[in-house]
Structures are given as structure tokens and as C-alpha cells.
Amino acid sequence: MNQGRIWTVVKPTVGLPLLLGSVTVIAILVHLALLSNTTWFPKYWNGKTAAIESSVNVG
């Protein structure tokens, strides 16, 4: 573990909650960005199926 000496500067009781909290905040921000900038993601979360449009003409 090449980053093992970080715990001599920052206590694990402080550093680990900060690390996990920052990962959680980033994940929430990514989901909010997807919800506000796409039309398919809210439908996906609500369980609606996407309409499949075929460009192949049969017949």
C-alpha cells in the first residue's frame, strides 16, 4: 500500500468518513445531472420501457 503514510497525517476516524462522504456526494450529483439533463433516465427509474424504433423496412 503506497499511500499508507497518509494516516500519519490524517486520522482514520476523520479521513474515512470524509472519503466515503465525498464518494456519496459525487454519486448523488451524477444522478441529479442525469435526471435533469436526459429524458430517458427518469423513465428508466420509473420502470417504463423505451419505444424501439426500427429503421429496417420489411416487405
ZIZI-V109143 format. One record per helix or strand of 2 or more residues. SS is the DSSP state (H for helix, E for strand). FROM is the first residue (numbers start at 0). TO is the last residue. If there is no record, write none. Layout:
SS;FROM;TO, SS;FROM;TO
This chain:
H;3;7, H;11;36, H;39;45
